Amino acid sequence: MTVVDAERKIALLRKVNTDNGAMAAETENAARLEKALMERFAIKAEDVPSARPPTVSRLTWTYWQELLEEFGLHLEIFGGRGSATVGDNNKLYIRLGTNQWWIEERSLGGRRATVRNLGVESLRKYLNEHAARNYSFFRG
């Protein structure tokens, strides 16, 4: 591996964070790898060009699907959009290209959006507060 390769890998490792759908352990591991590469190749932080802003369109449905499975929810996907039923009156909608999700609640006049946010981690926080977690260790 050359210094140029190491700099490219460091820039990519900097993109691994919870805002992009990575778990906390993955983020920590990426930081350790980044530090090890910088030490091994004597690269200073300012020598690595700052990475372009992360493009949320690089996320895949896998992150969202695994999160919803933790709570026993089924993700239905159609192109760049997905949905899942949360409880009796709520519907979750996800737009993959923008990393955006929102909850619509059924009411007498139809449906209305009650919560809007970005990212997998913010959805995890919402589901921890509003959905029962599925603790089954067996898959059938």
JOZI-V182157 format. One record per backbone hydrogen bond with DSSP energy under -1.0 kcal/mol. NH is the residue of the N-H (numbers start at 0). CO is the residue of the C=O. If there is no record, write none. Layout:
[[NH,CO] [NH,CO]]
This chain:
[[5,1] [6,2] [7,3] [8,4] [9,5] [10,6] [11,7] [12,8] [13,9] [14,11] [15,12] [16,14] [19,16] [20,17] [21,16] [26,22] [27,23] [28,24] [29,25] [30,26] [31,27] [32,28] [33,29] [34,30] [35,31] [36,32] [37,33] [38,34] [39,35] [40,36] [42,37] [46,43] [57,54] [58,55] [64,60] [65,61] [66,62] [67,63] [68,64] [69,65] [71,68] [72,67] [75,82] [77,80] [80,77] [81,93] [82,75] [83,91] [85,89] [89,85] [90,103] [91,83] [92,101] [93,81] [94,99] [95,79] [99,94] [100,116] [101,92] [102,114] [103,90] [104,111] [105,88] [106,109] [109,106] [111,104] [113,102] [114,102] [116,100] [118,98] [122,118] [123,119] [124,120] [125,121] [126,122] [127,123] [128,124] [129,125] [130,126] [133,69]]
